[in-house]
Amino acid sequence: MLLTNFDYDANNSALLAFQKMLADDGLEFLYHSASPPNSAFHTKLDLNADGRNHSREDRQGYGRFAGDGGIALLSRYPIDVENIVSFNNLLWRDLPDATLPSNMSDHARDTQRFSSTAHLAIPVSLPRGNTLTLLAYSATPPVFDDEHDRNGLRNASESTFWIQWLGGVFGQPQPPFAILGNANIAPDRGDGRREAIRRLLDHPLLQDPAPVSSGGAAARQGGATDTVDWPEPSPGNMRTTYLLPERSISVAAKGVVWPDADHPLRAAVDQAGPHRLVWADIVIP
């Protein structure tokens, strides 16, 4: 279970407390992993070219404090912590065909990482001795921007990075693997450079199970695959969270946890926030 927007602390105290709370309710995840995110990592540079160097936008990723809004993984199977690959330090300028804001200074280009939170390749050891690699990320919203479209460009780069990874630019992909996380952009509506997520969804090495929910379908016409409940008409409900296994994996079942209004779980789901949990049962050859 990948948790996005989960604050990181050095001792994983919050994550361990959450892990124990789930265990007390009968959901036992024996293994966990979290690492410092880029969010709120201060650079002391004027990254957004607004004449100041101390705003939240001048940090590697938007955040109020170090560790704000990180990502964490809970697992029933052992996580190969020693072999987790982090791409957090990779500079935005070093991505192939990177498109950076036109007003970005040379100092900012030499400092700005592409990942606003984290991009991780996390190996999980399965019972039969094989390994499933989870490619986890959480992207910045492509809004709250000016005419230079810094957030829009960065959001697109955070998803197209995986296309470059699949092409062997940052290491040769070894199946089985799956991409999962909050891309913060929909393929068919809302702001942002939607062609980036469409390219990822259409990649020949991946499959898109396109999980649905009855709650999403009831909330918006054509919204069965929506994963976030935002006010209509703007930004509106849309699909922003994805789980994309590579093609050798069989998807036996999938869904979005968005119950109907009269379902006993609906109040808890609404209280948890606007984003909905996306899940899949998979069979690995």
Backbone torsions as a table, in degrees:
resi	resn	phi	psi	omega
1	MET	NA	116.7	178.9
2	LEU	-90.6	127.5	178.3
3	LEU	-107.7	120.9	174.5
4	THR	-103.9	158.8	-176.1
5	ASN	56.9	39.8	178.9
6	PHE	-109.7	116.7	-175.0
7	ASP	-61.1	137.7	179.7
8	TYR	-97.9	137.9	169.0
9	ASP	-133.7	154.0	-167.9
10	ALA	-58.8	-31.9	-178.6
11	ASN	-97.0	5.7	-176.4
12	ASN	54.9	32.7	-176.8
13	SER	-62.5	-43.8	-179.7
14	ALA	-65.6	-42.9	-179.2
15	LEU	-65.5	-41.7	178.9
16	LEU	-65.5	-37.3	177.5
17	ALA	-65.9	-39.6	177.7
18	PHE	-67.0	-41.0	177.6
19	GLN	-59.2	-42.7	179.4
20	LYS	-68.0	-39.1	178.8
21	MET	-60.8	-42.1	177.5
22	LEU	-65.3	-41.5	179.1
23	ALA	-62.3	-38.6	178.0
24	ASP	-63.5	-25.3	178.0
25	ASP	-96.5	9.3	174.8
26	GLY	93.5	5.7	176.7
27	LEU	-108.1	96.3	-172.1
28	GLU	-98.3	110.7	171.5
29	PHE	-107.3	112.0	-174.0
30	LEU	-79.1	-19.9	-171.3
31	TYR	-124.7	149.7	-178.4
32	HIS	-146.3	158.4	177.0
33	SER	-153.4	137.1	174.2
34	ALA	-155.9	150.6	179.2
35	SER	-142.1	160.1	-178.3
36	PRO	-59.6	128.2	178.0
37	PRO	-84.2	168.4	174.7
38	ASN	-75.3	-20.6	-176.7
39	SER	-58.7	131.1	177.5
40	ALA	69.4	11.7	174.9
41	PHE	-77.4	111.0	-169.7
42	HIS	-75.2	139.2	179.7
43	THR	-107.8	-20.9	-175.4
44	LYS	62.7	23.3	175.8
45	LEU	-121.3	160.6	177.1
46	ASP	-87.9	82.4	-174.2
47	LEU	-73.3	-30.4	-176.9
48	ASN	-99.8	10.7	172.9
49	ALA	55.8	44.0	177.2
50	ASP	-107.6	9.9	178.2
51	GLY	87.0	2.8	178.6
52	ARG	-126.5	159.2	179.8
53	ASN	-128.7	20.0	-176.0
54	HIS	-131.1	13.8	-179.7
55	SER	-86.4	169.6	179.1
56	ARG	-64.9	-26.3	177.9
57	GLU	-74.8	-8.8	178.0
58	ASP	-94.4	9.9	175.4
59	ARG	-97.7	165.2	-177.0
60	GLN	-59.5	-32.5	173.1
61	GLY	-145.3	148.4	-176.1
62	TYR	-60.4	132.5	178.9
63	GLY	-177.9	158.9	-177.5
64	ARG	-88.9	-28.3	-176.0
65	PHE	-153.5	159.3	179.6
66	ALA	-58.7	127.3	-178.8
67	GLY	94.4	-3.4	-178.5
68	ASP	-63.0	128.0	172.3
69	GLY	62.8	45.9	178.2
70	GLY	-82.3	-168.1	174.1
71	ILE	-125.4	149.7	-178.7
72	ALA	-142.9	155.5	179.7
73	LEU	-124.7	132.8	170.0
74	LEU	-114.0	140.6	-174.0
75	SER	-145.9	144.8	171.0
76	ARG	-79.6	-16.4	-178.0
77	TYR	-112.6	154.3	-176.3
78	PRO	-59.7	136.8	174.9
79	ILE	-97.2	127.2	179.6
80	ASP	-80.0	77.9	-172.3
81	VAL	-59.7	-35.2	-176.2
82	GLU	-66.6	-22.7	-176.1
83	ASN	-112.1	17.1	171.9
84	ILE	-66.2	133.1	177.6
85	VAL	-106.3	123.4	177.8
86	SER	-106.3	133.7	175.8
87	PHE	-105.2	17.0	-173.2
88	ASN	-63.1	-30.4	-175.9
89	ASN	-87.7	-2.8	-177.2
90	LEU	-68.8	126.9	-179.2
91	LEU	-73.7	145.1	-179.8
92	TRP	-59.3	-40.8	-176.5
93	ARG	-63.5	-22.4	-174.8
94	ASP	-88.6	-2.3	173.2
95	LEU	-71.8	139.0	176.3
96	PRO	-58.3	134.7	178.1
97	ASP	58.6	32.1	-179.7
98	ALA	-64.8	135.8	174.5
99	THR	-112.4	108.8	-177.4
100	LEU	-101.4	157.4	178.0
101	PRO	-57.6	142.5	-175.7
102	SER	-67.2	-21.6	-178.2
103	ASN	-97.7	12.8	-179.3
104	MET	-77.6	128.7	-178.7
105	SER	-74.5	165.7	177.1
106	ASP	-61.8	-39.6	178.2
107	HIS	-61.9	-40.9	179.0
108	ALA	-66.6	-40.9	178.5
109	ARG	-62.0	-33.3	-179.7
110	ASP	-80.0	-4.7	-173.5
111	THR	-123.4	-35.9	-169.5
112	GLN	-69.9	117.8	174.0
113	ARG	-78.2	153.5	-178.2
114	PHE	-77.6	-29.3	-174.4
115	SER	-88.6	120.9	-178.8
116	SER	-77.7	-25.4	179.2
117	THR	-125.7	-71.0	178.9
118	ALA	-168.2	147.6	169.3
119	HIS	-130.8	116.4	-171.4
120	LEU	-132.6	143.6	168.7
121	ALA	-109.3	110.3	-169.9
122	ILE	-114.1	111.3	178.7
123	PRO	-80.1	132.3	176.9
124	VAL	-118.9	126.8	-177.5
125	SER	-83.7	123.2	-176.7
126	LEU	-95.9	161.5	-172.4
127	PRO	-59.1	-30.3	-177.0
128	ARG	-87.3	8.1	176.3
129	GLY	95.5	-5.6	177.4
130	ASN	-91.1	172.8	-174.4
131	THR	-125.0	133.2	172.9
132	LEU	-105.9	123.7	178.6
133	THR	-96.8	123.0	178.5
134	LEU	-99.6	121.6	179.5
135	LEU	-98.8	99.4	-167.8
136	ALA	-108.5	142.3	177.1
137	TYR	-160.8	166.5	173.9
138	SER	-145.9	120.1	-170.9
139	ALA	-98.9	159.1	177.5
140	THR	-72.4	150.0	172.8
141	PRO	-64.3	142.5	-178.2
142	PRO	-86.1	30.9	-176.2
143	VAL	-130.9	-164.3	-176.8
144	PHE	57.5	51.2	-165.7
145	ASP	-135.1	173.8	173.4
146	ASP	-114.1	-165.3	-175.0
147	GLU	-66.4	-14.4	179.5
148	HIS	-83.3	-11.1	171.3
149	ASP	57.8	42.5	-178.6
150	ARG	-59.3	-48.1	-178.6
151	ASN	-69.2	-36.7	178.1
152	GLY	-64.4	-43.6	178.5
153	LEU	-66.1	-39.7	-177.9
154	ARG	-70.6	-41.6	177.0
155	ASN	-57.0	-43.5	179.1
156	ALA	-63.3	-41.1	-179.8
157	SER	-64.3	-33.4	-177.0
158	GLU	-68.4	-26.4	175.4
159	SER	-90.3	-41.5	-179.3
160	THR	-69.3	-15.6	173.5
161	PHE	-54.7	-41.2	-177.8
162	TRP	-67.0	-30.2	175.4
163	ILE	-63.8	-40.8	177.3
164	GLN	-67.2	-38.3	176.6
165	TRP	-62.5	-43.5	179.2
166	LEU	-63.0	-27.8	178.1
167	GLY	-83.4	1.4	176.3
168	GLY	88.0	8.6	-177.8
169	VAL	-65.9	-35.8	-176.1
170	PHE	-116.8	33.3	-178.7
171	GLY	119.0	149.5	-176.8
172	GLN	-79.9	121.2	-179.8
173	PRO	-67.0	134.6	179.0
174	GLN	-117.5	115.8	177.7
175	PRO	-70.9	157.6	2.8
176	PRO	-85.5	146.1	176.2
177	PHE	-149.3	165.1	177.1
178	ALA	-149.3	139.8	174.6
179	ILE	-93.0	133.2	178.3
180	LEU	-148.9	143.6	178.4
181	GLY	155.9	-175.4	-180.0
182	ASN	-100.9	105.1	179.4
183	ALA	-79.7	-13.9	177.2
184	ASN	59.5	28.4	177.5
185	ILE	-155.3	146.0	179.9
186	ALA	-105.2	153.1	-179.5
187	PRO	-78.1	-14.4	-168.9
188	ASP	-130.5	-6.3	-179.8
189	ARG	-158.4	166.3	179.0
190	GLY	87.6	174.4	-179.8
191	ASP	-76.8	168.5	176.1
192	GLY	107.8	172.6	-179.3
193	ARG	-90.5	85.1	-169.1
194	ARG	-66.8	-20.5	179.7
195	GLU	-63.1	-24.3	-179.7
196	ALA	-65.4	-48.6	-179.4
197	ILE	-72.8	-30.6	177.2
198	ARG	-65.2	-37.8	177.5
199	ARG	-63.5	-38.6	178.9
200	LEU	-68.6	-43.5	179.9
201	LEU	-63.5	-31.1	-176.9
202	ASP	-93.7	5.8	-175.6
203	HIS	-64.0	134.9	-175.2
204	PRO	-65.3	-20.1	178.6
205	LEU	-86.3	-8.1	-176.3
206	LEU	-114.4	161.6	169.4
207	GLN	-125.4	146.9	179.1
208	ASP	-112.1	101.6	-179.4
209	PRO	-65.7	-18.6	178.9
210	ALA	48.7	61.5	-179.8
211	PRO	-63.2	152.4	-175.9
212	VAL	-130.1	168.5	174.7
213	SER	-144.9	151.0	176.4
214	SER	-73.3	-30.9	178.8
215	GLY	-66.4	-40.9	177.6
216	GLY	-66.2	-39.8	179.0
217	ALA	-64.5	-36.0	179.8
218	ALA	-73.9	-29.8	-176.3
219	ALA	-76.5	-29.3	-178.4
220	ARG	-151.4	133.0	176.4
221	GLN	-61.0	125.8	-176.1
222	GLY	81.2	11.1	-173.8
223	GLY	-103.7	25.4	-177.7
224	ALA	-61.6	-30.8	-179.6
225	THR	-93.4	3.7	179.2
226	ASP	-60.7	147.1	179.2
227	THR	-125.1	0.9	-179.9
228	VAL	-140.4	138.0	-177.9
229	ASP	-105.5	87.4	178.3
230	TRP	-105.5	155.8	-177.2
231	PRO	-58.4	138.8	173.7
232	GLU	-91.1	147.7	4.9
233	PRO	-89.3	-9.9	-177.0
234	SER	-137.6	128.3	1.5
235	PRO	-75.5	-20.5	177.2
236	GLY	86.5	158.2	176.2
237	ASN	-65.4	143.0	179.4
238	MET	-164.1	175.8	178.5
239	ARG	-97.9	115.9	-179.5
240	THR	-128.4	-15.2	-177.7
241	THR	-108.7	136.7	-170.3
242	TYR	-134.8	150.6	171.7
243	LEU	-136.2	109.7	-170.1
244	LEU	-124.2	93.6	176.8
245	PRO	-73.7	154.2	172.5
246	GLU	-74.1	165.8	-162.6
247	ARG	-73.8	-13.8	176.8
248	SER	-77.9	-12.2	179.8
249	ILE	-87.2	136.3	175.4
250	SER	-95.5	134.1	177.2
251	VAL	-98.5	112.1	-176.6
252	ALA	-86.0	-30.5	179.7
253	ALA	-161.4	155.8	-179.8
254	LYS	-160.7	163.1	179.1
255	GLY	-177.5	173.0	172.5
256	VAL	-118.9	129.2	-177.8
257	VAL	-79.0	86.3	178.9
258	TRP	-142.1	82.1	-174.3
259	PRO	-69.4	163.5	173.3
260	ASP	-64.3	162.5	-174.1
261	ALA	-59.3	-30.4	-177.2
262	ASP	-95.4	7.8	-179.3
263	HIS	-78.3	142.2	-178.8
264	PRO	-58.3	-26.5	-178.5
265	LEU	-85.4	-10.7	-170.3
266	ARG	-60.3	-42.4	-178.0
267	ALA	-62.3	-40.4	179.6
268	ALA	-67.5	-39.5	179.3
269	VAL	-64.7	-43.6	179.0
270	ASP	-64.0	-39.3	-178.5
271	GLN	-67.1	-29.3	-176.8
272	ALA	-69.1	-17.2	179.7
273	GLY	128.3	178.2	-175.0
274	PRO	-74.3	-26.1	-176.6
275	HIS	-81.3	144.0	-178.2
276	ARG	-107.9	148.2	178.4
277	LEU	-73.4	132.0	176.8
278	VAL	-108.8	134.7	-175.3
279	TRP	-138.6	160.9	174.6
280	ALA	-154.2	142.6	166.7
281	ASP	-96.7	126.1	-175.0
282	ILE	-124.1	153.1	175.5
283	VAL	-119.5	122.7	-175.8
284	ILE	-104.9	126.0	-178.4
285	PRO	-66.1	NA	NA
